[in-house]
């Protein structure tokens, strides 16, 4: 079955972006192999993102900056209750419930699925039991405040460490599976507190 994988970078103090969404702290020389991103792109054919991340992509493209993950034969789905009237080519907006969408997507033939972010959509997928793995690259920098990896809610979700990789520039990548102890990887709604 296709996996839904969250892959992203966080600061050493646990943020995926500054409060205003800026990721300037990620502008740094990258080692040969770009932390394995080329291999990861070969393993996926679908990217999922929330509305704020979609808006960030739109802004990047308006500024003429290339967004490498937005090309090729990759399908792009963005989640929003209020999609924009004009949508970037190659994107489809999703309004249906996450669980229903994820089950339908997993049933289709294809490669793995990258849940790009941000913290709100990651939290929603996690709370629906629809994330299989996290690949988190910890960047050796503190940014003080910002957007957390996962939108805060009361939850306890065990993870199983699959691997770690240390890079010469101090970046450490942690690869986790969401614990199978969650009823075959799916969260129990009755035990969740909101």
C-alpha positions as CSV (number, residue, x, y, z in Angstrom):
1,X,0.0,0.0,0.0
2,X,1.2,3.6,-0.7
3,X,2.6,5.4,2.3
4,X,1.9,8.9,3.3
5,X,5.2,10.4,4.5
6,X,5.9,13.8,6.1
7,X,9.4,15.0,5.0
8,X,10.6,18.4,6.2
9,X,13.3,20.3,7.9
10,X,12.9,21.8,11.4
11,X,15.1,24.2,13.4
12,X,16.9,22.7,16.4
13,X,14.1,24.2,18.6
14,X,11.4,22.5,16.7
15,X,10.0,25.0,14.2
16,X,9.3,24.5,10.5
17,X,9.2,28.3,9.7
18,X,9.2,31.7,11.4
19,X,5.9,33.0,12.6
20,X,5.4,34.9,9.3
21,X,6.2,31.7,7.3
22,X,9.7,32.7,6.4
23,X,12.3,29.9,6.0
24,X,15.3,32.1,5.4
25,X,17.2,30.1,8.0
26,X,17.2,27.1,5.5
27,X,19.3,29.1,3.0
28,X,22.6,27.3,3.6
29,X,25.1,25.4,1.5
30,X,23.9,21.9,1.0
31,X,26.0,18.8,0.9
32,X,26.4,16.6,-2.2
33,X,23.2,14.7,-2.6
34,X,21.1,17.4,-1.1
35,X,20.2,15.3,2.0
36,X,18.8,12.5,-0.2
37,X,16.1,14.6,-1.8
38,X,16.7,13.2,-5.3
39,X,16.1,9.7,-4.1
40,X,13.0,10.8,-2.2
41,X,11.5,12.5,-5.3
42,X,12.0,9.2,-7.2
43,X,9.9,7.4,-4.5
44,X,6.8,9.7,-4.7
45,X,4.3,10.8,-7.3
46,X,1.9,12.9,-5.2
47,X,2.3,15.9,-3.0
48,X,-0.2,17.1,-0.4
49,X,-0.2,20.5,1.2
50,X,-2.3,22.8,3.3
51,X,-3.6,26.2,2.1
52,X,-0.9,28.2,3.8
53,X,1.8,26.1,2.2
54,X,0.1,26.4,-1.2
55,X,0.0,30.3,-0.8
56,X,3.7,30.1,0.0
57,X,4.3,28.2,-3.2
58,X,2.3,30.8,-5.1
59,X,4.4,33.6,-3.6
60,X,7.6,31.8,-4.5
61,X,6.5,31.5,-8.1
62,X,5.4,35.2,-8.3
63,X,8.9,36.1,-7.2
64,X,10.3,34.0,-10.0
65,X,11.9,31.4,-7.7
66,X,11.8,27.8,-8.7
67,X,10.1,25.3,-6.5
68,X,11.7,22.0,-7.5
69,X,9.0,19.8,-6.0
70,X,6.3,21.4,-8.1
71,X,7.2,20.0,-11.5
72,X,7.3,16.7,-13.4
73,X,4.7,14.0,-13.3
74,X,3.8,14.7,-9.7
75,X,0.2,15.3,-8.7
76,X,-0.5,18.1,-6.3
77,X,-3.4,18.4,-3.9
78,X,-4.0,21.3,-1.6
79,X,-6.5,21.3,1.2
80,X,-8.8,24.2,2.0
81,X,-12.5,24.8,2.8
82,X,-12.2,28.0,0.7
83,X,-10.1,27.4,-2.3
84,X,-8.9,30.3,-4.4
85,X,-10.8,31.2,-7.6
86,X,-7.6,30.9,-9.6
87,X,-5.5,27.8,-9.0
88,X,-1.9,27.2,-10.1
89,X,-1.7,24.8,-13.0
90,X,-1.2,21.2,-11.8
91,X,-2.9,21.7,-8.5
92,X,-6.3,20.3,-7.4
93,X,-8.0,21.6,-4.2
94,X,-9.6,19.1,-1.9
95,X,-12.6,19.7,0.3
96,X,-13.6,16.2,1.2
97,X,-12.8,14.7,4.7
98,X,-9.1,13.7,5.1
99,X,-9.8,10.1,6.0
100,X,-12.0,9.5,3.0
101,X,-9.5,11.3,0.7
102,X,-6.5,9.4,2.1
103,X,-8.2,6.0,1.8
104,X,-9.2,6.8,-1.9
105,X,-5.7,8.0,-2.7
106,X,-4.0,5.0,-1.1
107,X,-6.2,2.6,-3.1
108,X,-5.0,4.1,-6.3
109,X,-2.0,2.5,-8.0
110,X,1.2,4.6,-7.6
111,X,4.2,5.6,-5.6
112,X,4.4,7.0,-2.1
113,X,2.7,10.3,-1.1
114,X,4.6,13.3,0.3
115,X,2.7,15.3,2.9
116,X,4.7,18.5,2.6
117,X,3.0,20.6,5.3
118,X,2.4,22.8,7.1
119,X,1.8,22.1,10.7
120,X,-2.0,22.4,10.5
121,X,-2.5,19.8,7.7
122,X,0.1,17.5,9.3
123,X,-1.9,17.6,12.6
124,X,-5.1,16.9,10.8
125,X,-3.7,13.9,8.9
126,X,-2.0,12.6,12.1
127,X,-5.2,12.9,14.1
128,X,-7.0,10.9,11.5
129,X,-4.3,8.2,11.6
130,X,-3.3,8.9,8.0
131,X,0.5,9.4,8.3
132,X,2.8,6.4,8.0
133,X,6.2,8.0,8.4
134,X,8.1,11.1,9.4
135,X,11.5,12.1,7.9
136,X,12.7,15.1,9.9
137,X,15.9,16.9,9.1
138,X,17.0,18.9,12.2
139,X,19.0,22.0,11.1
140,X,21.6,23.1,13.6
141,X,20.1,26.5,14.3
142,X,17.7,28.0,16.9
143,X,15.2,30.5,15.5
144,X,13.5,31.3,18.9
145,X,9.9,31.2,17.8
146,X,7.8,30.1,14.8
147,X,5.4,27.6,13.4
148,X,5.7,24.2,15.1
149,X,6.1,20.9,13.2
150,X,2.6,19.9,14.2
151,X,-0.3,22.2,15.2
152,X,-0.7,21.9,19.0
153,X,-3.5,19.7,20.3
154,X,-3.7,17.2,23.1
155,X,-2.2,14.0,21.7
156,X,0.2,11.3,22.4
157,X,1.5,9.3,19.4
158,X,4.3,6.9,19.8
159,X,6.9,6.7,17.0
160,X,9.4,3.9,16.1
161,X,12.8,5.0,15.0
162,X,13.7,3.5,11.6
163,X,17.0,5.2,11.0
164,X,19.2,8.3,11.6
165,X,21.7,10.0,9.3
166,X,24.3,12.6,10.2
167,X,25.6,15.0,7.6
168,X,28.9,16.9,7.6
169,X,27.2,20.2,8.1
170,X,25.6,19.2,11.4
171,X,22.2,18.3,10.0
172,X,20.7,15.1,11.4
173,X,17.9,13.3,9.7
174,X,15.5,11.2,11.8
175,X,13.3,8.7,10.1
176,X,10.3,7.4,12.2
177,X,7.3,5.2,11.6
178,X,4.1,6.1,13.3
179,X,3.7,3.3,15.8
180,X,1.6,0.2,14.8
181,X,0.3,0.3,18.4
182,X,-2.2,2.8,17.1
183,X,-4.7,0.2,15.9
184,X,-2.8,-0.7,12.8
185,X,-1.4,2.8,12.4
186,X,-4.8,4.5,12.9
187,X,-5.7,6.7,15.8
188,X,-8.8,6.0,18.0
189,X,-11.1,9.1,17.9
190,X,-12.7,8.1,21.2
191,X,-9.4,8.5,23.0
192,X,-8.6,11.9,21.5
193,X,-9.2,15.0,23.5
194,X,-9.5,18.3,21.7
